[in-house]
Amino acid sequence: MVNFYYVLFVGGLFLVVILIILWDWLSKKESKKHQTKPVRICPKCKSKNISPDFSRQTFGEQSEFNAHKCNECGYRGIFFPEIDEKQ
Ligand SMILES: [Zn+2]
C-alpha cells in the first residue's frame, strides 16, 4: 500500500521548489528592468534631448522607423547611438 501522506509530502515539496524558482525568475526579471534604461544621444552635441523625426515619414516607409531629431543642435539623421543611463 502506498503511503498517502508520503505522496502528499513529496508533491508539496515539489510545488514549493517550483514556486521558489518561479519567484526568483520573476524578481530577477523585475530588477533587470529597473537597472538600466537605454537613452538615445545626439552624435554631434551628445545631448539627450532627442525626439522622433516625423517629417522624414514622407520620404518613404524605410526611413520612418529610426529617424530622430536633436532638439539642441537641430541634427537630423538615422544614426543616433543608444547608451545605458546610470541611475
Ligand atoms: Zn545635437
PDB file of the backbone (N, CA, C, O) and the ligand in Angstrom, with CONECT records:
HET     ZN  A 101       1
ATOM      1  N   MET A   1       0.841  -1.204   0.000  1.00  0.00           N
ATOM      2  CA  MET A   1       0.000   0.000   0.000  1.00  0.00           C
ATOM      3  C   MET A   1       0.878   1.256   0.000  1.00  0.00           C
ATOM      4  O   MET A   1       1.849   1.344   0.751  1.00  0.00           O
ATOM      5  N   VAL A   2       0.530   2.208  -0.837  1.00  0.00           N
ATOM      6  CA  VAL A   2       1.293   3.448  -0.948  1.00  0.00           C
ATOM      7  C   VAL A   2       0.898   4.396   0.171  1.00  0.00           C
ATOM      8  O   VAL A   2      -0.284   4.633   0.420  1.00  0.00           O
ATOM      9  N   ASN A   3       1.898   4.926   0.832  1.00  0.00           N
ATOM     10  CA  ASN A   3       1.629   5.873   1.914  1.00  0.00           C
ATOM     11  C   ASN A   3       1.127   7.204   1.342  1.00  0.00           C
ATOM     12  O   ASN A   3       1.854   7.916   0.650  1.00  0.00           O
ATOM     13  N   PHE A   4      -0.104   7.509   1.644  1.00  0.00           N
ATOM     14  CA  PHE A   4      -0.751   8.706   1.090  1.00  0.00           C
ATOM     15  C   PHE A   4      -0.057   9.985   1.562  1.00  0.00           C
ATOM     16  O   PHE A   4       0.114  10.930   0.792  1.00  0.00           O
ATOM     17  N   TYR A   5       0.335  10.002   2.822  1.00  0.00           N
ATOM     18  CA  TYR A   5       0.953  11.208   3.362  1.00  0.00           C
ATOM     19  C   TYR A   5       2.342  11.458   2.784  1.00  0.00           C
ATOM     20  O   TYR A   5       2.775  12.601   2.643  1.00  0.00           O
ATOM     21  N   TYR A   6       3.033  10.363   2.451  1.00  0.00           N
ATOM     22  CA  TYR A   6       4.355  10.476   1.843  1.00  0.00           C
ATOM     23  C   TYR A   6       4.243  11.113   0.451  1.00  0.00           C
ATOM     24  O   TYR A   6       5.027  11.988   0.084  1.00  0.00           O
ATOM     25  N   VAL A   7       3.241  10.646  -0.315  1.00  0.00           N
ATOM     26  CA  VAL A   7       2.992  11.199  -1.651  1.00  0.00           C
ATOM     27  C   VAL A   7       2.640  12.674  -1.542  1.00  0.00           C
ATOM     28  O   VAL A   7       3.118  13.488  -2.333  1.00  0.00           O
ATOM     29  N   LEU A   8       1.812  13.021  -0.572  1.00  0.00           N
ATOM     30  CA  LEU A   8       1.393  14.402  -0.352  1.00  0.00           C
ATOM     31  C   LEU A   8       2.602  15.271   0.006  1.00  0.00           C
ATOM     32  O   LEU A   8       2.723  16.405  -0.460  1.00  0.00           O
ATOM     33  N   PHE A   9       3.493  14.725   0.837  1.00  0.00           N
ATOM     34  CA  PHE A   9       4.675  15.453   1.295  1.00  0.00           C
ATOM     35  C   PHE A   9       5.617  15.749   0.137  1.00  0.00           C
ATOM     36  O   PHE A   9       6.083  16.876  -0.032  1.00  0.00           O
ATOM     37  N   VAL A  10       5.893  14.703  -0.670  1.00  0.00           N
ATOM     38  CA  VAL A  10       6.799  14.866  -1.814  1.00  0.00           C
ATOM     39  C   VAL A  10       6.199  15.830  -2.838  1.00  0.00           C
ATOM     40  O   VAL A  10       6.894  16.673  -3.405  1.00  0.00           O
ATOM     41  N   GLY A  11       4.890  15.682  -3.057  1.00  0.00           N
ATOM     42  CA  GLY A  11       4.199  16.561  -4.005  1.00  0.00           C
ATOM     43  C   GLY A  11       4.242  18.009  -3.551  1.00  0.00           C
ATOM     44  O   GLY A  11       4.458  18.913  -4.359  1.00  0.00           O
ATOM     45  N   GLY A  12       4.035  18.231  -2.251  1.00  0.00           N
ATOM     46  CA  GLY A  12       4.071  19.581  -1.714  1.00  0.00           C
ATOM     47  C   GLY A  12       5.447  20.195  -1.813  1.00  0.00           C
ATOM     48  O   GLY A  12       5.594  21.377  -2.126  1.00  0.00           O
ATOM     49  N   LEU A  13       6.473  19.368  -1.540  1.00  0.00           N
ATOM     50  CA  LEU A  13       7.857  19.834  -1.629  1.00  0.00           C
ATOM     51  C   LEU A  13       8.182  20.259  -3.059  1.00  0.00           C
ATOM     52  O   LEU A  13       8.819  21.287  -3.288  1.00  0.00           O
ATOM     53  N   PHE A  14       7.735  19.453  -4.006  1.00  0.00           N
ATOM     54  CA  PHE A  14       7.955  19.720  -5.422  1.00  0.00           C
ATOM     55  C   PHE A  14       7.317  21.044  -5.809  1.00  0.00           C
ATOM     56  O   PHE A  14       7.911  21.833  -6.545  1.00  0.00           O
ATOM     57  N   LEU A  15       6.114  21.288  -5.317  1.00  0.00           N
ATOM     58  CA  LEU A  15       5.375  22.515  -5.608  1.00  0.00           C
ATOM     59  C   LEU A  15       6.111  23.734  -5.055  1.00  0.00           C
ATOM     60  O   LEU A  15       6.193  24.773  -5.709  1.00  0.00           O
ATOM     61  N   VAL A  16       6.652  23.589  -3.824  1.00  0.00           N
ATOM     62  CA  VAL A  16       7.366  24.696  -3.183  1.00  0.00           C
ATOM     63  C   VAL A  16       8.623  25.059  -3.979  1.00  0.00           C
ATOM     64  O   VAL A  16       8.935  26.236  -4.163  1.00  0.00           O
ATOM     65  N   VAL A  17       9.350  24.018  -4.453  1.00  0.00           N
ATOM     66  CA  VAL A  17      10.567  24.249  -5.232  1.00  0.00           C
ATOM     67  C   VAL A  17      10.242  25.009  -6.522  1.00  0.00           C
ATOM     68  O   VAL A  17      10.952  25.939  -6.905  1.00  0.00           O
ATOM     69  N   ILE A  18       9.161  24.597  -7.179  1.00  0.00           N
ATOM     70  CA  ILE A  18       8.747  25.255  -8.411  1.00  0.00           C
ATOM     71  C   ILE A  18       8.390  26.717  -8.147  1.00  0.00           C
ATOM     72  O   ILE A  18       8.734  27.602  -8.930  1.00  0.00           O
ATOM     73  N   LEU A  19       7.692  26.959  -7.027  1.00  0.00           N
ATOM     74  CA  LEU A  19       7.299  28.322  -6.668  1.00  0.00           C
ATOM     75  C   LEU A  19       8.517  29.197  -6.399  1.00  0.00           C
ATOM     76  O   LEU A  19       8.549  30.359  -6.803  1.00  0.00           O
ATOM     77  N   ILE A  20       9.535  28.638  -5.709  1.00  0.00           N
ATOM     78  CA  ILE A  20      10.759  29.384  -5.403  1.00  0.00           C
ATOM     79  C   ILE A  20      11.490  29.754  -6.688  1.00  0.00           C
ATOM     80  O   ILE A  20      11.947  30.887  -6.842  1.00  0.00           O
ATOM     81  N   ILE A  21      11.601  28.792  -7.617  1.00  0.00           N
ATOM     82  CA  ILE A  21      12.273  29.045  -8.897  1.00  0.00           C
ATOM     83  C   ILE A  21      11.536  30.128  -9.679  1.00  0.00           C
ATOM     84  O   ILE A  21      12.151  31.023 -10.257  1.00  0.00           O
ATOM     85  N   LEU A  22      10.223  30.031  -9.686  1.00  0.00           N
ATOM     86  CA  LEU A  22       9.393  30.995 -10.407  1.00  0.00           C
ATOM     87  C   LEU A  22       9.539  32.388  -9.800  1.00  0.00           C
ATOM     88  O   LEU A  22       9.649  33.378 -10.523  1.00  0.00           O
ATOM     89  N   TRP A  23       9.538  32.460  -8.474  1.00  0.00           N
ATOM     90  CA  TRP A  23       9.648  33.735  -7.763  1.00  0.00           C
ATOM     91  C   TRP A  23      11.011  34.383  -8.027  1.00  0.00           C
ATOM     92  O   TRP A  23      11.114  35.592  -8.240  1.00  0.00           O
ATOM     93  N   ASP A  24      12.049  33.549  -8.008  1.00  0.00           N
ATOM     94  CA  ASP A  24      13.410  34.020  -8.256  1.00  0.00           C
ATOM     95  C   ASP A  24      13.523  34.581  -9.661  1.00  0.00           C
ATOM     96  O   ASP A  24      14.123  35.635  -9.875  1.00  0.00           O
ATOM     97  N   TRP A  25      12.937  33.861 -10.628  1.00  0.00           N
ATOM     98  CA  TRP A  25      12.997  34.265 -12.021  1.00  0.00           C
ATOM     99  C   TRP A  25      12.263  35.581 -12.234  1.00  0.00           C
ATOM    100  O   TRP A  25      12.717  36.449 -12.980  1.00  0.00           O
ATOM    101  N   LEU A  26      11.118  35.712 -11.564  1.00  0.00           N
ATOM    102  CA  LEU A  26      10.316  36.921 -11.699  1.00  0.00           C
ATOM    103  C   LEU A  26      11.012  38.129 -11.082  1.00  0.00           C
ATOM    104  O   LEU A  26      10.985  39.216 -11.660  1.00  0.00           O
ATOM    105  N   SER A  27      11.634  37.957  -9.919  1.00  0.00           N
ATOM    106  CA  SER A  27      12.296  39.075  -9.251  1.00  0.00           C
ATOM    107  C   SER A  27      13.539  39.513 -10.016  1.00  0.00           C
ATOM    108  O   SER A  27      13.876  40.697 -10.035  1.00  0.00           O
ATOM    109  N   LYS A  28      14.227  38.551 -10.653  1.00  0.00           N
ATOM    110  CA  LYS A  28      15.391  38.887 -11.466  1.00  0.00           C
ATOM    111  C   LYS A  28      14.970  39.713 -12.668  1.00  0.00           C
ATOM    112  O   LYS A  28      15.629  40.685 -13.038  1.00  0.00           O
ATOM    113  N   LYS A  29      13.869  39.311 -13.265  1.00  0.00           N
ATOM    114  CA  LYS A  29      13.342  39.990 -14.439  1.00  0.00           C
ATOM    115  C   LYS A  29      12.948  41.415 -14.066  1.00  0.00           C
ATOM    116  O   LYS A  29      13.176  42.355 -14.827  1.00  0.00           O
ATOM    117  N   GLU A  30      12.359  41.560 -12.898  1.00  0.00           N
ATOM    118  CA  GLU A  30      11.878  42.859 -12.451  1.00  0.00           C
ATOM    119  C   GLU A  30      13.045  43.804 -12.163  1.00  0.00           C
ATOM    120  O   GLU A  30      12.998  44.976 -12.537  1.00  0.00           O
ATOM    121  N   SER A  31      14.090  43.304 -11.501  1.00  0.00           N
ATOM    122  CA  SER A  31      15.209  44.153 -11.131  1.00  0.00           C
ATOM    123  C   SER A  31      16.020  44.568 -12.351  1.00  0.00           C
ATOM    124  O   SER A  31      16.603  45.652 -12.383  1.00  0.00           O
ATOM    125  N   LYS A  32      16.052  43.691 -13.359  1.00  0.00           N
ATOM    126  CA  LYS A  32      16.792  43.997 -14.576  1.00  0.00           C
ATOM    127  C   LYS A  32      16.141  45.157 -15.306  1.00  0.00           C
ATOM    128  O   LYS A  32      16.812  45.977 -15.931  1.00  0.00           O
ATOM    129  N   LYS A  33      14.825  45.208 -15.216  1.00  0.00           N
ATOM    130  CA  LYS A  33      14.058  46.228 -15.921  1.00  0.00           C
ATOM    131  C   LYS A  33      14.325  47.612 -15.325  1.00  0.00           C
ATOM    132  O   LYS A  33      14.283  48.621 -16.029  1.00  0.00           O
ATOM    133  N   HIS A  34      14.601  47.645 -14.015  1.00  0.00           N
ATOM    134  CA  HIS A  34      14.768  48.931 -13.347  1.00  0.00           C
ATOM    135  C   HIS A  34      16.215  49.404 -13.351  1.00  0.00           C
ATOM    136  O   HIS A  34      16.483  50.578 -13.096  1.00  0.00           O
ATOM    137  N   GLN A  35      17.152  48.501 -13.638  1.00  0.00           N
ATOM    138  CA  GLN A  35      18.564  48.850 -13.520  1.00  0.00           C
ATOM    139  C   GLN A  35      19.010  49.882 -14.558  1.00  0.00           C
ATOM    140  O   GLN A  35      19.494  50.959 -14.211  1.00  0.00           O
ATOM    141  N   THR A  36      18.840  49.535 -15.839  1.00  0.00           N
ATOM    142  CA  THR A  36      19.329  50.438 -16.871  1.00  0.00           C
ATOM    143  C   THR A  36      18.228  50.777 -17.864  1.00  0.00           C
ATOM    144  O   THR A  36      17.345  49.970 -18.156  1.00  0.00           O
ATOM    145  N   LYS A  37      18.314  51.972 -18.359  1.00  0.00           N
ATOM    146  CA  LYS A  37      17.355  52.431 -19.348  1.00  0.00           C
ATOM    147  C   LYS A  37      18.138  52.976 -20.533  1.00  0.00           C
ATOM    148  O   LYS A  37      18.867  53.957 -20.386  1.00  0.00           O
ATOM    149  N   PRO A  38      18.002  52.355 -21.718  1.00  0.00           N
ATOM    150  CA  PRO A  38      18.742  52.853 -22.864  1.00  0.00           C
ATOM    151  C   PRO A  38      18.281  54.250 -23.262  1.00  0.00           C
ATOM    152  O   PRO A  38      17.085  54.516 -23.381  1.00  0.00           O
ATOM    153  N   VAL A  39      19.247  55.131 -23.464  1.00  0.00           N
ATOM    154  CA  VAL A  39      18.943  56.522 -23.796  1.00  0.00           C
ATOM    155  C   VAL A  39      19.636  56.880 -25.103  1.00  0.00           C
ATOM    156  O   VAL A  39      20.813  56.576 -25.296  1.00  0.00           O
ATOM    157  N   ARG A  40      18.921  57.507 -25.969  1.00  0.00           N
ATOM    158  CA  ARG A  40      19.486  57.951 -27.229  1.00  0.00           C
ATOM    159  C   ARG A  40      20.192  59.283 -27.043  1.00  0.00           C
ATOM    160  O   ARG A  40      19.662  60.193 -26.406  1.00  0.00           O
ATOM    161  N   ILE A  41      21.403  59.396 -27.609  1.00  0.00           N
ATOM    162  CA  ILE A  41      22.129  60.662 -27.523  1.00  0.00           C
ATOM    163  C   ILE A  41      22.462  61.160 -28.921  1.00  0.00           C
ATOM    164  O   ILE A  41      22.551  60.381 -29.870  1.00  0.00           O
ATOM    165  N   CYS A  42      22.643  62.463 -29.030  1.00  0.00           N
ATOM    166  CA  CYS A  42      22.996  63.081 -30.308  1.00  0.00           C
ATOM    167  C   CYS A  42      24.477  62.836 -30.593  1.00  0.00           C
ATOM    168  O   CYS A  42      25.309  63.113 -29.729  1.00  0.00           O
ATOM    169  N   PRO A  43      24.839  62.323 -31.783  1.00  0.00           N
ATOM    170  CA  PRO A  43      26.249  62.070 -32.100  1.00  0.00           C
ATOM    171  C   PRO A  43      27.039  63.356 -32.296  1.00  0.00           C
ATOM    172  O   PRO A  43      28.270  63.331 -32.307  1.00  0.00           O
ATOM    173  N   LYS A  44      26.362  64.452 -32.447  1.00  0.00           N
ATOM    174  CA  LYS A  44      27.027  65.725 -32.722  1.00  0.00           C
ATOM    175  C   LYS A  44      27.329  66.502 -31.438  1.00  0.00           C
ATOM    176  O   LYS A  44      28.461  66.934 -31.217  1.00  0.00           O
ATOM    177  N   CYS A  45      26.299  66.677 -30.588  1.00  0.00           N
ATOM    178  CA  CYS A  45      26.494  67.506 -29.386  1.00  0.00           C
ATOM    179  C   CYS A  45      26.305  66.718 -28.097  1.00  0.00           C
ATOM    180  O   CYS A  45      26.374  67.299 -27.013  1.00  0.00           O
ATOM    181  N   LYS A  46      26.063  65.375 -28.187  1.00  0.00           N
ATOM    182  CA  LYS A  46      25.925  64.475 -27.033  1.00  0.00           C
ATOM    183  C   LYS A  46      24.724  64.813 -26.154  1.00  0.00           C
ATOM    184  O   LYS A  46      24.681  64.427 -24.986  1.00  0.00           O
ATOM    185  N   SER A  47      23.767  65.518 -26.700  1.00  0.00           N
ATOM    186  CA  SER A  47      22.578  65.871 -25.931  1.00  0.00           C
ATOM    187  C   SER A  47      21.591  64.707 -25.882  1.00  0.00           C
ATOM    188  O   SER A  47      21.514  63.897 -26.806  1.00  0.00           O
ATOM    189  N   LYS A  48      20.836  64.643 -24.779  1.00  0.00           N
ATOM    190  CA  LYS A  48      19.823  63.589 -24.650  1.00  0.00           C
ATOM    191  C   LYS A  48      18.446  64.099 -25.060  1.00  0.00           C
ATOM    192  O   LYS A  48      17.451  63.378 -24.983  1.00  0.00           O
ATOM    193  N   ASN A  49      18.408  65.334 -25.491  1.00  0.00           N
ATOM    194  CA  ASN A  49      17.148  65.949 -25.893  1.00  0.00           C
ATOM    195  C   ASN A  49      16.825  65.563 -27.345  1.00  0.00           C
ATOM    196  O   ASN A  49      17.022  66.344 -28.275  1.00  0.00           O
ATOM    197  N   ILE A  50      16.321  64.328 -27.503  1.00  0.00           N
ATOM    198  CA  ILE A  50      16.075  63.767 -28.825  1.00  0.00           C
ATOM    199  C   ILE A  50      14.585  63.496 -28.987  1.00  0.00           C
ATOM    200  O   ILE A  50      13.918  63.045 -28.056  1.00  0.00           O
ATOM    201  N   SER A  51      14.085  63.772 -30.154  1.00  0.00           N
ATOM    202  CA  SER A  51      12.695  63.412 -30.426  1.00  0.00           C
ATOM    203  C   SER A  51      12.595  62.748 -31.792  1.00  0.00           C
ATOM    204  O   SER A  51      13.407  63.019 -32.676  1.00  0.00           O
ATOM    205  N   PRO A  52      11.604  61.881 -31.967  1.00  0.00           N
ATOM    206  CA  PRO A  52      11.449  61.222 -33.267  1.00  0.00           C
ATOM    207  C   PRO A  52      11.173  62.237 -34.370  1.00  0.00           C
ATOM    208  O   PRO A  52      10.409  63.184 -34.184  1.00  0.00           O
ATOM    209  N   ASP A  53      11.805  62.027 -35.513  1.00  0.00           N
ATOM    210  CA  ASP A  53      11.655  62.963 -36.621  1.00  0.00           C
ATOM    211  C   ASP A  53      10.547  62.473 -37.556  1.00  0.00           C
ATOM    212  O   ASP A  53      10.782  61.645 -38.436  1.00  0.00           O
ATOM    213  N   PHE A  54       9.360  62.991 -37.353  1.00  0.00           N
ATOM    214  CA  PHE A  54       8.213  62.512 -38.131  1.00  0.00           C
ATOM    215  C   PHE A  54       8.190  63.106 -39.538  1.00  0.00           C
ATOM    216  O   PHE A  54       7.483  62.607 -40.414  1.00  0.00           O
ATOM    217  N   SER A  55       8.961  64.169 -39.753  1.00  0.00           N
ATOM    218  CA  SER A  55       8.948  64.793 -41.069  1.00  0.00           C
ATOM    219  C   SER A  55       9.564  63.892 -42.126  1.00  0.00           C
ATOM    220  O   SER A  55       9.345  64.084 -43.322  1.00  0.00           O
ATOM    221  N   ARG A  56      10.338  62.905 -41.679  1.00  0.00           N
ATOM    222  CA  ARG A  56      11.006  62.015 -42.615  1.00  0.00           C
ATOM    223  C   ARG A  56      10.068  60.934 -43.160  1.00  0.00           C
ATOM    224  O   ARG A  56      10.403  60.238 -44.120  1.00  0.00           O
ATOM    225  N   GLN A  57       8.915  60.803 -42.551  1.00  0.00           N
ATOM    226  CA  GLN A  57       7.985  59.755 -42.975  1.00  0.00           C
ATOM    227  C   GLN A  57       7.549  59.919 -44.424  1.00  0.00           C
ATOM    228  O   GLN A  57       7.201  58.944 -45.090  1.00  0.00           O
ATOM    229  N   THR A  58       7.568  61.152 -44.907  1.00  0.00           N
ATOM    230  CA  THR A  58       7.126  61.402 -46.282  1.00  0.00           C
ATOM    231  C   THR A  58       8.103  60.839 -47.300  1.00  0.00           C
ATOM    232  O   THR A  58       7.737  60.653 -48.460  1.00  0.00           O
ATOM    233  N   PHE A  59       9.346  60.563 -46.893  1.00  0.00           N
ATOM    234  CA  PHE A  59      10.351  60.056 -47.816  1.00  0.00           C
ATOM    235  C   PHE A  59      10.148  58.568 -48.130  1.00  0.00           C
ATOM    236  O   PHE A  59      10.742  58.041 -49.071  1.00  0.00           O
ATOM    237  N   GLY A  60       9.330  57.917 -47.358  1.00  0.00           N
ATOM    238  CA  GLY A  60       9.091  56.507 -47.643  1.00  0.00           C
ATOM    239  C   GLY A  60       9.034  55.689 -46.380  1.00  0.00           C
ATOM    240  O   GLY A  60       9.346  56.182 -45.296  1.00  0.00           O
ATOM    241  N   GLU A  61       8.647  54.473 -46.510  1.00  0.00           N
ATOM    242  CA  GLU A  61       8.451  53.610 -45.357  1.00  0.00           C
ATOM    243  C   GLU A  61       9.762  53.232 -44.672  1.00  0.00           C
ATOM    244  O   GLU A  61       9.764  52.917 -43.482  1.00  0.00           O
ATOM    245  N   GLN A  62      10.858  53.259 -45.393  1.00  0.00           N
ATOM    246  CA  GLN A  62      12.144  52.814 -44.844  1.00  0.00           C
ATOM    247  C   GLN A  62      12.670  53.748 -43.764  1.00  0.00           C
ATOM    248  O   GLN A  62      13.278  53.293 -42.795  1.00  0.00           O
ATOM    249  N   SER A  63      12.445  55.044 -43.920  1.00  0.00           N
ATOM    250  CA  SER A  63      13.081  55.995 -43.017  1.00  0.00           C
ATOM    251  C   SER A  63      12.293  56.221 -41.739  1.00  0.00           C
ATOM    252  O   SER A  63      12.808  56.844 -40.810  1.00  0.00           O
ATOM    253  N   GLU A  64      11.076  55.741 -41.663  1.00  0.00           N
ATOM    254  CA  GLU A  64      10.238  56.133 -40.538  1.00  0.00           C
ATOM    255  C   GLU A  64      10.596  55.427 -39.233  1.00  0.00           C
ATOM    256  O   GLU A  64      10.229  55.905 -38.159  1.00  0.00           O
ATOM    257  N   PHE A  65      11.301  54.304 -39.302  1.00  0.00           N
ATOM    258  CA  PHE A  65      11.497  53.551 -38.072  1.00  0.00           C
ATOM    259  C   PHE A  65      12.646  54.045 -37.200  1.00  0.00           C
ATOM    260  O   PHE A  65      12.667  53.760 -36.003  1.00  0.00           O
ATOM    261  N   ASN A  66      13.600  54.776 -37.768  1.00  0.00           N
ATOM    262  CA  ASN A  66      14.741  55.164 -36.934  1.00  0.00           C
ATOM    263  C   ASN A  66      15.136  56.641 -37.043  1.00  0.00           C
ATOM    264  O   ASN A  66      16.154  57.049 -36.484  1.00  0.00           O
ATOM    265  N   ALA A  67      14.366  57.419 -37.736  1.00  0.00           N
ATOM    266  CA  ALA A  67      14.729  58.825 -37.913  1.00  0.00           C
ATOM    267  C   ALA A  67      14.479  59.616 -36.629  1.00  0.00           C
ATOM    268  O   ALA A  67      13.397  59.551 -36.045  1.00  0.00           O
ATOM    269  N   HIS A  68      15.506  60.370 -36.200  1.00  0.00           N
ATOM    270  CA  HIS A  68      15.374  61.170 -34.991  1.00  0.00           C
ATOM    271  C   HIS A  68      15.929  62.573 -35.227  1.00  0.00           C
ATOM    272  O   HIS A  68      16.669  62.826 -36.177  1.00  0.00           O
ATOM    273  N   LYS A  69      15.547  63.456 -34.340  1.00  0.00           N
ATOM    274  CA  LYS A  69      15.973  64.843 -34.456  1.00  0.00           C
ATOM    275  C   LYS A  69      16.493  65.328 -33.103  1.00  0.00           C
ATOM    276  O   LYS A  69      15.893  65.059 -32.063  1.00  0.00           O
ATOM    277  N   CYS A  70      17.614  66.043 -33.133  1.00  0.00           N
ATOM    278  CA  CYS A  70      18.168  66.616 -31.906  1.00  0.00           C
ATOM    279  C   CYS A  70      17.556  67.989 -31.689  1.00  0.00           C
ATOM    280  O   CYS A  70      17.579  68.836 -32.582  1.00  0.00           O
ATOM    281  N   ASN A  71      17.004  68.208 -30.492  1.00  0.00           N
ATOM    282  CA  ASN A  71      16.361  69.482 -30.193  1.00  0.00           C
ATOM    283  C   ASN A  71      17.365  70.560 -29.776  1.00  0.00           C
ATOM    284  O   ASN A  71      17.014  71.736 -29.679  1.00  0.00           O
ATOM    285  N   GLU A  72      18.614  70.153 -29.531  1.00  0.00           N
ATOM    286  CA  GLU A  72      19.623  71.110 -29.090  1.00  0.00           C
ATOM    287  C   GLU A  72      20.321  71.768 -30.276  1.00  0.00           C
ATOM    288  O   GLU A  72      20.418  72.993 -30.348  1.00  0.00           O
ATOM    289  N   CYS A  73      20.812  70.936 -31.214  1.00  0.00           N
ATOM    290  CA  CYS A  73      21.579  71.491 -32.328  1.00  0.00           C
ATOM    291  C   CYS A  73      20.871  71.323 -33.673  1.00  0.00           C
ATOM    292  O   CYS A  73      21.354  71.796 -34.701  1.00  0.00           O
ATOM    293  N   GLY A  74      19.727  70.646 -33.653  1.00  0.00           N
ATOM    294  CA  GLY A  74      18.958  70.512 -34.883  1.00  0.00           C
ATOM    295  C   GLY A  74      19.427  69.408 -35.803  1.00  0.00           C
ATOM    296  O   GLY A  74      18.976  69.323 -36.945  1.00  0.00           O
ATOM    297  N   TYR A  75      20.336  68.548 -35.324  1.00  0.00           N
ATOM    298  CA  TYR A  75      20.850  67.448 -36.141  1.00  0.00           C
ATOM    299  C   TYR A  75      19.745  66.435 -36.426  1.00  0.00           C
ATOM    300  O   TYR A  75      19.010  66.036 -35.523  1.00  0.00           O
ATOM    301  N   ARG A  76      19.633  66.025 -37.684  1.00  0.00           N
ATOM    302  CA  ARG A  76      18.656  65.008 -38.061  1.00  0.00           C
ATOM    303  C   ARG A  76      19.377  63.846 -38.690  1.00  0.00           C
ATOM    304  O   ARG A  76      20.333  64.032 -39.444  1.00  0.00           O
ATOM    305  N   GLY A  77      18.928  62.649 -38.386  1.00  0.00           N
ATOM    306  CA  GLY A  77      19.575  61.506 -39.006  1.00  0.00           C
ATOM    307  C   GLY A  77      19.017  60.187 -38.533  1.00  0.00           C
ATOM    308  O   GLY A  77      18.173  60.123 -37.639  1.00  0.00           O
ATOM    309  N   ILE A  78      19.512  59.138 -39.156  1.00  0.00           N
ATOM    310  CA  ILE A  78      19.120  57.784 -38.806  1.00  0.00           C
ATOM    311  C   ILE A  78      19.985  57.284 -37.656  1.00  0.00           C
ATOM    312  O   ILE A  78      19.514  56.558 -36.781  1.00  0.00           O
ATOM    313  N   PHE A  79      21.269  57.686 -37.670  1.00  0.00           N
ATOM    314  CA  PHE A  79      22.211  57.156 -36.683  1.00  0.00           C
ATOM    315  C   PHE A  79      22.201  57.974 -35.398  1.00  0.00           C
ATOM    316  O   PHE A  79      22.740  59.080 -35.349  1.00  0.00           O
ATOM    317  N   PHE A  80      21.585  57.421 -34.366  1.00  0.00           N
ATOM    318  CA  PHE A  80      21.638  58.003 -33.027  1.00  0.00           C
ATOM    319  C   PHE A  80      22.031  56.878 -32.063  1.00  0.00           C
ATOM    320  O   PHE A  80      21.244  55.957 -31.846  1.00  0.00           O
ATOM    321  N   PRO A  81      23.226  56.937 -31.488  1.00  0.00           N
ATOM    322  CA  PRO A  81      23.670  55.845 -30.611  1.00  0.00           C
ATOM    323  C   PRO A  81      22.847  55.770 -29.332  1.00  0.00           C
ATOM    324  O   PRO A  81      22.398  56.788 -28.804  1.00  0.00           O
ATOM    325  N   GLU A  82      22.655  54.539 -28.840  1.00  0.00           N
ATOM    326  CA  GLU A  82      21.936  54.334 -27.580  1.00  0.00           C
ATOM    327  C   GLU A  82      22.933  53.985 -26.482  1.00  0.00           C
ATOM    328  O   GLU A  82      23.788  53.119 -26.664  1.00  0.00           O
ATOM    329  N   ILE A  83      22.823  54.654 -25.356  1.00  0.00           N
ATOM    330  CA  ILE A  83      23.702  54.356 -24.219  1.00  0.00           C
ATOM    331  C   ILE A  83      22.842  53.960 -23.018  1.00  0.00           C
ATOM    332  O   ILE A  83      21.654  54.277 -22.951  1.00  0.00           O
ATOM    333  N   ASP A  84      23.473  53.260 -22.071  1.00  0.00           N
ATOM    334  CA  ASP A  84      22.776  52.889 -20.845  1.00  0.00           C
ATOM    335  C   ASP A  84      22.975  53.976 -19.809  1.00  0.00           C
ATOM    336  O   ASP A  84      24.099  54.244 -19.383  1.00  0.00           O
ATOM    337  N   GLU A  85      21.893  54.593 -19.410  1.00  0.00           N
ATOM    338  CA  GLU A  85      21.974  55.659 -18.434  1.00  0.00           C
ATOM    339  C   GLU A  85      22.076  55.079 -17.031  1.00  0.00           C
ATOM    340  O   GLU A  85      21.250  54.259 -16.628  1.00  0.00           O
ATOM    341  N   LYS A  86      23.108  55.514 -16.279  1.00  0.00           N
ATOM    342  CA  LYS A  86      23.276  55.040 -14.903  1.00  0.00           C
ATOM    343  C   LYS A  86      22.435  55.871 -13.966  1.00  0.00           C
ATOM    344  O   LYS A  86      22.363  57.095 -14.075  1.00  0.00           O
ATOM    345  N   GLN A  87      21.790  55.164 -13.028  1.00  0.00           N
ATOM    346  CA  GLN A  87      20.884  55.881 -12.138  1.00  0.00           C
ATOM    347  C   GLN A  87      21.464  56.098 -10.770  1.00  0.00           C
ATOM    348  O   GLN A  87      20.813  56.690  -9.910  1.00  0.00           O
TER     349      GLN A  87
HETATM  350 ZN    ZN A 101      22.663  67.646 -31.083  1.00  0.00          ZN2+
END
